[in-house]
Amino acid sequence: MLEEMFKTRAEVKRVLQVALYHDKLDGIKAGLRMFPSNRLILLYHLAPQDVSRRELEERVQTYVDQVEEVLGIGVEVIQLKSNLFEDVFDTVKEIVKKYRSEYDDIILNLTEGDKILTCNALSSAFVFGLRAFWTDGVKPYVFPIIKLGYHRAISDAKLDILKAIQRSRDGVQSLEDLVMATGYDKAQISHHVNGGPQSRGLVELGLVETERLERGRLAIRLTALGKIFLTSLEEE
């Protein structure tokens, strides 16, 4: 009986809570009450129209000091480049990469984010299979974990092309670059990128976008959906 009541340290789950911050702290405080955590990461973004930058940063720092003193947990503050998807996604990806092996669970508190930040953070949570929640201060609403299954519709050749574009960071500058990177001939690559009468290409699937450059060259870049898709494969 006593063994059931008093769990050993090894049996206690280590939880990392990532909370969005805009201008209020109530939802963040409630989230820590509802989901006791070993570490807190605050994500926030300062919009150009925010004239009270110093006040906001001072408020955050005061709260950080209180959390560290009262709860005795570490707090990390990360300022996002923007509240747009790619910046939010990349930040969440780095957090997961850095802390997944150290914590048993990573949860995302969406309560205090602005609308765009909240939507993009929730989309990121879906990609990485993270629990995300919102609270009214009384009880939490936990969003379902959604697993992406898009890869079942992608052939090995298309996947090779996507990975080659991913390795080039800013995208490839011509079909010839993909020929060199993948070993497929130009006609095959054009078919997989642009599609045909009986199959949808990567452009139609929304995974890449193209741009016609000078001298007829075709630049190809991953879209946000393409990046999400490749990241979801890494997480499986």
N, C-alpha and C positions, 0 to 999 in steps of 0.2 A: 504493500500500500504506500509506504513512504517512498519507495523507489519510483512509483508512478507519479507522486506529488512533486518530488524534487528531481527534476531531470538533470542529467549531467550536462556540462557545457557543450560536449560533443553533440548532444541531442537537440540543443537549442538552435533554431534556424537563425542564420545571420542575414539580416535584411538591409538592403540599400534602398532608400527612398529618394526619388528624383522629383522635385516639385517645381512647377512653373510659378513665376512671380511677375506681376504687372504693377499693381499699386496697393494691394491689400495682403495682409498676412493671416487673416482669420482662417481661411481654408487650409493653409499650410499647417497651422497649429492644430486644427481639427484632424488633419491627416496623420499627424504624428501620434495623436491620442488614439486614433482608431487602429493604426498600424504601427506599433512600436518598432523602431528601426535602430540599427547600429551606426548608421551614417546617413547624412542628408546632403543632397546636392541641390542647390537652387539655380535654376536657369532663368535668366531674364534678358530682356531686350529693351534698349532705349531708343524710342522712335525719335526722328529729327525734331518733331514738335514738342518733345518733352523738355520744358523749360526748367523743371525742378530736378535736374539730374543729381545735383549734390544732395538735396533733401532725400531723394529716393535711395541713393547709395548709403547715406548715413542711416536711414531707417533699416535697410537690409543688414548693415554691419551691426547695429544695435541688437537686432533679432538674432543674428549669428552668435554674438557674444552670450546672449541669454540662453540659447539652446545648448551651447557648449558648457556653460556653467551649471545650468539646472539639470539637463539630461545627461551630461557627460559624454556626448557623442560628437564625433568630428563633423564639421560642416564645410562644404566646399561651394564656392560661388562662381558660376560661369556666366560671362556675358556673351550672348549670342551675337553674331555679326548682323543678323536680321531675323525676323520671324517667318521668313519664307521657307518653303519645304526643304530645299537642299541644305541650307545652313542648319536647320533643326535636325534633319535626318543625319547629317554628318556628325553633329555633336552627340546625338544619342548613340550612334554607332561607335564612337570613340569611348563613350562611357561603358557600353556593354563590353567592348573589347578589353578595356582596362580592368573591369571589376567582376566580370562574370565568374571567373574561377575563384574569386575571394569571397563572394556572397552566394548564399543558397537561393536568394530571391531578389530580383530588382523590380520595384514597383514605381509607377508613375502617377503623381498627383496632378491632375489637370485643373483643379478647382480655380486657381487664381490667375490663369493665363488669359491673355486677350483672345479674341475669337480666332484669329488666323493662327496664332501660336498654338492654341489648344487643338485645332483641327490637324495641324501638321505634326504635332507631338503624338496625337492619337494614331495617325497613319504610321508613324515610325514605330510605335508600340506594336501595331499589328505585324509589321515586318519582322521584328525581333522576337515576337512571341512573349511580350512583356504584359503583365497585368497593369491595367490603367484604371483609375477611378476618379470620380467626382463626388463631392459631398456638400450637403446643405448645412453642415455643422452638427446635424443630429445623427444621420446615418449615411453610409457611403453607397454609391452606385458603382459597382464593378463591371467594367465592360468585358464582353466575352473575348477570349483569345482567338484570333482568326489566323489560320494557317493558309499560306498562299499555295495554290496548286497550278499556277499558270504554266510551269515548266513542262507539264505533260503535253502541251500543244506545240512545243518547240523542238525541232529536230536537232540532231547532234551537229549538223553543219551550221545551222543558225546559231546554235550555242557557241560554236567555235568562233564565229564571226563576232558575236557580242563580246566574248572574252578578249579577242584581239583588239577591239575598239576600246574596251576598258583599260587594257594595258597601255594604251597610247595617251591616257589622261584626257587631253583636250580633243580627242577624236582623230580620225585619220583624214588625210587631206586629199586622198584619191583612191579609186578602186585598186590601183596598182599597189598601194601600200598594203591593202588587205590580201592581195595575191601573195605578196612576200611574207606576210605574217601568218597566213593560214595554209598555204599550199593549194588552195582551190583556184581554178582558173577564173578569168574575168567574167565569163558568161554565167558560171555557177554563182559567183558572188552577186552579180546583178540580179539574178533570179531570186536569191534568198533575201536580198535587201528590198527589191521592188515588187516581188511577187509575180504571179502569173494567173492565167484563167482558172486554174484549179487549186491554187494555194495562195495564202496571204503572206506577203512579205513582212519584213521587220518594220518597215515604215507604216504599213496598214495596221499592224499589231500595236503600234504606238511605242515601240521599244527604241527606235532610232529616229533621228531627223536628218535630213540632207540639205545641203546648200551648194548651189552651182557656183563654182569659182571661175576665175579667168582661165582661158585656154581649155575650157570644157571639163576641167577637173571637178569631181564630185566629193565634197567634204561630207563625212558621216560622223555624227555624234550620238551618244546615248541620251535618251530623254530621262526625265526624272523616274518614269515608270521602268525604263530599262535598268537604271541603277538599283531601284527597289528589287526588281526581279533577280538580278545577279547577287545582290546581298542576301536575298531569301534563300538562294541555293547554298551560300556559305554557312547559313545558320542551321541547315538540315543535318 
